[in-house]
Amino acid sequence: MAQSWNKWNLRRYEATGVLGIGADYEARAAVERETGRQVVLKRPAPQTLRHRLHDGIEARTDRLLQGYQEVGHTIPTIVPIVGYTERANHDAYFGETLGQTYRVIVEERASGIPLMGDLKARFRGVPIGVGQNLFALFPLIQPATTLPFVITSNCSTLEEAFFQAGYVLLDLRPHNVFYQPATGRIYRHRLRCSG
C-alpha cells in the first residue's frame, strides 16, 4: 500500500547549515521549530538551479518519491522521508535570487556515521577519518550477530525489495550508508532510484 504525505511548508523548519552538495542535490540540516526534530532538506544543487539545468533532477525526484511511496517506506533501513514541498520558488526561504521552481524533500536525519567520509568534507573542516577510526572501536563484524556481514546483507535486501517493485537503486556508495555502532544497524541515506 502506498504511503501518502502531507505537502510541507518549509517555514516549519529552521535551516541550520549545508551538510553537503552532490552532483544532483544539496542537503541542508534543519530543525522542526515545534518539536526540535532534526531533518535534512534536499533540493536540486544551486548551480543546477542557477543555470536552469534541474529538470532531470526534478524527474528523478518524482521517481524517488514514487518508489518510496510504493516500497521504500516498508524497509526499516531507509532514512524516512517526512514529506516534500510543492514545486515552487523557494528563494525567500533559502535567501537567494535563483528565480526557479523546484521541489524540496524533507527527510529524517540519518543516525550513525557514513561508511566512508566525503572528500569535500575535509575542505569544510569535517574530520573525514572519524568513521574509519570508530570502526576500530566498533568493528563491523560483531561476535553477537548472526550475520557476519550485516551491512552487505542489509544493502542486498534493500536492493532486492526495490528490484521486485520494478526499480533499480542508484548511488549505493559508502558515503550514503550510515552505520550506528550502538545498535549495529545501517541506514541508507540519499536514496536514488530508476524505474
Short mmCIF file of the C-alpha atoms (twelve columns), coordinates in Angstrom:
data_MODEL
# 
_entry.id   MODEL 
# 
loop_
_atom_site.group_PDB 
_atom_site.id 
_atom_site.type_symbol 
_atom_site.label_atom_id 
_atom_site.label_alt_id 
_atom_site.label_comp_id 
_atom_site.label_asym_id 
_atom_site.label_seq_id 
_atom_site.Cartn_x 
_atom_site.Cartn_y 
_atom_site.Cartn_z 
_atom_site.pdbx_PDB_model_num 
ATOM 1   C CA . MET A 1   0.000  0.000   0.000   1 
ATOM 2   C CA . ALA A 2   1.393  3.395   -0.950  1 
ATOM 3   C CA . GLN A 3   2.224  5.896   1.742   1 
ATOM 4   C CA . SER A 4   0.872  9.415   1.434   1 
ATOM 5   C CA . TRP A 5   2.419  12.575  2.811   1 
ATOM 6   C CA . ASN A 6   1.182  15.987  3.593   1 
ATOM 7   C CA . LYS A 7   2.895  18.580  1.473   1 
ATOM 8   C CA . TRP A 8   5.075  20.576  3.839   1 
ATOM 9   C CA . ASN A 9   5.607  24.266  4.309   1 
ATOM 10  C CA . LEU A 10  9.324  24.946  4.770   1 
ATOM 11  C CA . ARG A 11  8.580  27.673  7.316   1 
ATOM 12  C CA . ARG A 12  8.038  24.979  9.943   1 
ATOM 13  C CA . TYR A 13  11.806 24.267  9.759   1 
ATOM 14  C CA . GLU A 14  14.818 26.357  10.676  1 
ATOM 15  C CA . ALA A 15  17.734 25.568  8.358   1 
ATOM 16  C CA . THR A 16  20.975 25.269  10.321  1 
ATOM 17  C CA . GLY A 17  23.617 24.729  7.639   1 
ATOM 18  C CA . VAL A 18  24.717 22.934  4.496   1 
ATOM 19  C CA . LEU A 19  25.601 19.269  5.050   1 
ATOM 20  C CA . GLY A 20  26.853 18.647  1.536   1 
ATOM 21  C CA . ILE A 21  26.380 19.186  -2.170  1 
ATOM 22  C CA . GLY A 22  26.438 16.291  -4.604  1 
ATOM 23  C CA . ALA A 23  26.110 16.156  -8.371  1 
ATOM 24  C CA . ASP A 24  22.315 16.492  -8.127  1 
ATOM 25  C CA . TYR A 25  21.243 17.606  -4.670  1 
ATOM 26  C CA . GLU A 26  22.177 19.944  -1.882  1 
ATOM 27  C CA . ALA A 27  21.464 18.671  1.641   1 
ATOM 28  C CA . ARG A 28  20.856 21.110  4.497   1 
ATOM 29  C CA . ALA A 29  20.415 20.342  8.155   1 
ATOM 30  C CA . ALA A 30  17.250 21.765  9.699   1 
ATOM 31  C CA . VAL A 31  15.254 21.595  12.908  1 
ATOM 32  C CA . GLU A 32  11.481 21.470  13.143  1 
ATOM 33  C CA . ARG A 33  10.515 24.583  15.108  1 
ATOM 34  C CA . GLU A 34  7.708  22.998  17.161  1 
ATOM 35  C CA . THR A 35  9.264  19.645  18.077  1 
ATOM 36  C CA . GLY A 36  13.031 20.093  17.707  1 
ATOM 37  C CA . ARG A 37  13.127 17.083  15.367  1 
ATOM 38  C CA . GLN A 38  16.271 17.056  13.220  1 
ATOM 39  C CA . VAL A 39  15.698 16.701  9.495   1 
ATOM 40  C CA . VAL A 40  17.527 17.122  6.202   1 
ATOM 41  C CA . LEU A 41  16.205 19.363  3.427   1 
ATOM 42  C CA . LYS A 42  17.164 18.082  -0.039  1 
ATOM 43  C CA . ARG A 43  16.813 20.214  -3.129  1 
ATOM 44  C CA . PRO A 44  18.475 20.433  -6.553  1 
ATOM 45  C CA . ALA A 45  22.028 21.765  -6.261  1 
ATOM 46  C CA . PRO A 46  22.048 25.589  -6.512  1 
ATOM 47  C CA . GLN A 47  24.424 25.576  -9.508  1 
ATOM 48  C CA . THR A 48  21.905 23.489  -11.495 1 
ATOM 49  C CA . LEU A 49  19.105 25.862  -10.488 1 
ATOM 50  C CA . ARG A 50  21.161 28.921  -11.399 1 
ATOM 51  C CA . HIS A 51  21.783 27.550  -14.909 1 
ATOM 52  C CA . ARG A 52  18.260 26.089  -15.324 1 
ATOM 53  C CA . LEU A 53  19.619 22.532  -15.590 1 
ATOM 54  C CA . HIS A 54  17.424 20.950  -12.928 1 
ATOM 55  C CA . ASP A 55  14.577 19.402  -14.974 1 
ATOM 56  C CA . GLY A 56  16.321 15.991  -14.984 1 
ATOM 57  C CA . ILE A 57  16.825 16.225  -11.216 1 
ATOM 58  C CA . GLU A 58  13.143 17.029  -10.755 1 
ATOM 59  C CA . ALA A 59  12.222 13.956  -12.831 1 
ATOM 60  C CA . ARG A 60  14.493 11.795  -10.626 1 
ATOM 61  C CA . THR A 61  12.891 13.342  -7.549  1 
ATOM 62  C CA . ASP A 62  9.473  12.301  -8.864  1 
ATOM 63  C CA . ARG A 63  10.715 8.710   -9.369  1 
ATOM 64  C CA . LEU A 64  12.304 8.697   -5.914  1 
ATOM 65  C CA . LEU A 65  9.051  9.787   -4.256  1 
ATOM 66  C CA . GLN A 66  7.054  7.251   -6.252  1 
ATOM 67  C CA . GLY A 67  9.482  4.425   -5.393  1 
ATOM 68  C CA . TYR A 68  9.498  5.382   -1.742  1 
ATOM 69  C CA . GLN A 69  5.701  5.508   -1.633  1 
ATOM 70  C CA . GLU A 70  5.427  2.080   -3.239  1 
ATOM 71  C CA . VAL A 71  8.092  0.168   -1.341  1 
ATOM 72  C CA . GLY A 72  10.648 2.363   0.453   1 
ATOM 73  C CA . HIS A 73  8.531  3.142   3.498   1 
ATOM 74  C CA . THR A 74  8.325  -0.605  4.273   1 
ATOM 75  C CA . ILE A 75  12.092 -1.026  4.652   1 
ATOM 76  C CA . PRO A 76  13.380 -0.006  8.101   1 
ATOM 77  C CA . THR A 77  16.955 0.653   6.959   1 
ATOM 78  C CA . ILE A 78  15.986 3.569   4.706   1 
ATOM 79  C CA . VAL A 79  16.016 7.012   6.271   1 
ATOM 80  C CA . PRO A 80  12.324 8.017   6.288   1 
ATOM 81  C CA . ILE A 81  11.025 10.761  4.046   1 
ATOM 82  C CA . VAL A 82  8.921  13.045  6.217   1 
ATOM 83  C CA . GLY A 83  7.352  14.988  3.354   1 
ATOM 84  C CA . TYR A 84  8.024  17.290  0.441   1 
ATOM 85  C CA . THR A 85  7.020  20.682  -0.847  1 
ATOM 86  C CA . GLU A 86  5.120  21.591  -3.962  1 
ATOM 87  C CA . ARG A 87  7.265  22.635  -6.890  1 
ATOM 88  C CA . ALA A 88  7.625  26.341  -6.157  1 
ATOM 89  C CA . ASN A 89  10.085 29.211  -5.921  1 
ATOM 90  C CA . HIS A 90  11.828 28.858  -2.539  1 
ATOM 91  C CA . ASP A 91  14.174 31.840  -2.895  1 
ATOM 92  C CA . ALA A 92  12.775 33.660  0.141   1 
ATOM 93  C CA . TYR A 93  13.308 30.652  2.424   1 
ATOM 94  C CA . PHE A 94  16.893 29.992  1.285   1 
ATOM 95  C CA . GLY A 95  17.809 33.694  0.999   1 
ATOM 96  C CA . GLU A 96  18.595 33.527  -2.722  1 
ATOM 97  C CA . THR A 97  17.513 35.035  -6.024  1 
ATOM 98  C CA . LEU A 98  17.673 31.975  -8.285  1 
ATOM 99  C CA . GLY A 99  14.182 32.541  -9.703  1 
ATOM 100 C CA . GLN A 100 13.463 28.843  -10.311 1 
ATOM 101 C CA . THR A 101 10.736 26.463  -9.168  1 
ATOM 102 C CA . TYR A 102 11.687 23.125  -7.639  1 
ATOM 103 C CA . ARG A 103 10.627 20.610  -5.011  1 
ATOM 104 C CA . VAL A 104 12.280 20.199  -1.595  1 
ATOM 105 C CA . ILE A 105 12.269 16.781  0.093   1 
ATOM 106 C CA . VAL A 106 12.244 16.634  3.896   1 
ATOM 107 C CA . GLU A 107 13.968 13.542  5.328   1 
ATOM 108 C CA . GLU A 108 14.626 12.402  8.844   1 
ATOM 109 C CA . ARG A 109 18.285 12.919  9.714   1 
ATOM 110 C CA . ALA A 110 20.269 9.660   9.477   1 
ATOM 111 C CA . SER A 111 21.788 8.420   12.695  1 
ATOM 112 C CA . GLY A 112 25.271 6.999   12.775  1 
ATOM 113 C CA . ILE A 113 28.357 7.650   10.706  1 
ATOM 114 C CA . PRO A 114 28.912 7.202   6.966   1 
ATOM 115 C CA . LEU A 115 30.947 4.152   5.995   1 
ATOM 116 C CA . MET A 116 33.270 6.497   4.156   1 
ATOM 117 C CA . GLY A 117 33.881 10.202  4.606   1 
ATOM 118 C CA . ASP A 118 33.110 12.611  1.795   1 
ATOM 119 C CA . LEU A 119 36.316 14.139  0.400   1 
ATOM 120 C CA . LYS A 120 34.632 17.547  0.181   1 
ATOM 121 C CA . ALA A 121 34.029 17.362  3.926   1 
ATOM 122 C CA . ARG A 122 37.757 17.685  4.504   1 
ATOM 123 C CA . PHE A 123 37.702 21.171  2.954   1 
ATOM 124 C CA . ARG A 124 34.746 22.155  5.159   1 
ATOM 125 C CA . GLY A 125 36.727 21.187  8.270   1 
ATOM 126 C CA . VAL A 126 34.868 17.928  8.965   1 
ATOM 127 C CA . PRO A 127 37.285 15.193  10.127  1 
ATOM 128 C CA . ILE A 128 36.835 12.540  7.420   1 
ATOM 129 C CA . GLY A 129 38.857 9.936   9.336   1 
ATOM 130 C CA . VAL A 130 36.347 9.754   12.186  1 
ATOM 131 C CA . GLY A 131 34.329 6.959   10.582  1 
ATOM 132 C CA . GLN A 132 37.323 4.747   9.949   1 
ATOM 133 C CA . ASN A 133 38.666 5.365   13.483  1 
ATOM 134 C CA . LEU A 134 35.311 4.491   15.053  1 
ATOM 135 C CA . PHE A 135 35.270 1.187   13.173  1 
ATOM 136 C CA . ALA A 136 38.427 0.232   15.050  1 
ATOM 137 C CA . LEU A 137 36.451 0.679   18.283  1 
ATOM 138 C CA . PHE A 138 33.194 -0.783  16.918  1 
ATOM 139 C CA . PRO A 139 34.109 -3.481  14.349  1 
ATOM 140 C CA . LEU A 140 31.632 -4.140  11.562  1 
ATOM 141 C CA . ILE A 141 31.654 -7.851  12.357  1 
ATOM 142 C CA . GLN A 142 30.236 -8.250  15.852  1 
ATOM 143 C CA . PRO A 143 30.532 -11.670 17.530  1 
ATOM 144 C CA . ALA A 144 26.953 -11.411 18.871  1 
ATOM 145 C CA . THR A 145 25.365 -11.010 15.430  1 
ATOM 146 C CA . THR A 146 24.131 -13.979 13.449  1 
ATOM 147 C CA . LEU A 147 25.132 -12.450 10.128  1 
ATOM 148 C CA . PRO A 148 28.838 -11.656 9.872   1 
ATOM 149 C CA . PHE A 149 28.321 -9.110  7.087   1 
ATOM 150 C CA . VAL A 150 25.302 -7.152  8.306   1 
ATOM 151 C CA . ILE A 151 25.913 -4.116  6.107   1 
ATOM 152 C CA . THR A 152 26.281 -6.123  2.905   1 
ATOM 153 C CA . SER A 153 23.249 -8.229  3.772   1 
ATOM 154 C CA . ASN A 154 21.073 -5.181  4.539   1 
ATOM 155 C CA . CYS A 155 22.116 -3.428  1.317   1 
ATOM 156 C CA . SER A 156 21.313 -6.585  -0.692  1 
ATOM 157 C CA . THR A 157 17.881 -6.874  0.972   1 
ATOM 158 C CA . LEU A 158 17.211 -3.214  0.175   1 
ATOM 159 C CA . GLU A 159 18.199 -3.626  -3.490  1 
ATOM 160 C CA . GLU A 160 16.103 -6.793  -3.834  1 
ATOM 161 C CA . ALA A 161 12.976 -5.123  -2.397  1 
ATOM 162 C CA . PHE A 162 13.212 -2.238  -4.867  1 
ATOM 163 C CA . PHE A 163 14.056 -4.550  -7.775  1 
ATOM 164 C CA . GLN A 164 10.954 -6.668  -7.060  1 
ATOM 165 C CA . ALA A 165 8.875  -3.465  -7.206  1 
ATOM 166 C CA . GLY A 166 10.374 -2.555  -10.607 1 
ATOM 167 C CA . TYR A 167 13.074 -0.092  -9.519  1 
ATOM 168 C CA . VAL A 168 16.862 -0.113  -9.698  1 
ATOM 169 C CA . LEU A 169 18.665 1.650   -6.861  1 
ATOM 170 C CA . LEU A 170 21.398 4.054   -7.882  1 
ATOM 171 C CA . ASP A 171 24.218 5.629   -5.912  1 
ATOM 172 C CA . LEU A 172 24.807 2.868   -3.346  1 
ATOM 173 C CA . ARG A 173 28.140 4.281   -2.273  1 
ATOM 174 C CA . PRO A 174 29.691 4.039   1.195   1 
ATOM 175 C CA . HIS A 175 29.160 7.822   1.561   1 
ATOM 176 C CA . ASN A 176 25.409 7.163   1.577   1 
ATOM 177 C CA . VAL A 177 25.290 4.264   4.041   1 
ATOM 178 C CA . PHE A 178 25.310 5.253   7.710   1 
ATOM 179 C CA . TYR A 179 26.296 2.803   10.447  1 
ATOM 180 C CA . GLN A 180 25.075 3.142   14.025  1 
ATOM 181 C CA . PRO A 181 27.693 1.417   16.229  1 
ATOM 182 C CA . ALA A 182 25.473 1.381   19.326  1 
ATOM 183 C CA . THR A 183 22.786 -0.717  17.623  1 
ATOM 184 C CA . GLY A 184 24.715 -2.344  14.771  1 
ATOM 185 C CA . ARG A 185 22.091 -1.059  12.303  1 
ATOM 186 C CA . ILE A 186 22.661 0.618   8.979   1 
ATOM 187 C CA . TYR A 187 20.613 3.389   7.436   1 
ATOM 188 C CA . ARG A 188 20.550 4.102   3.721   1 
ATOM 189 C CA . HIS A 189 20.613 7.815   3.050   1 
ATOM 190 C CA . ARG A 190 20.271 9.717   -0.215  1 
ATOM 191 C CA . LEU A 191 18.065 7.195   -1.916  1 
ATOM 192 C CA . ARG A 192 18.000 7.383   -5.732  1 
ATOM 193 C CA . CYS A 193 16.058 5.008   -7.927  1 
ATOM 194 C CA . SER A 194 15.165 4.495   -11.550 1 
ATOM 195 C CA . GLY A 195 12.119 2.624   -12.730 1 
# 
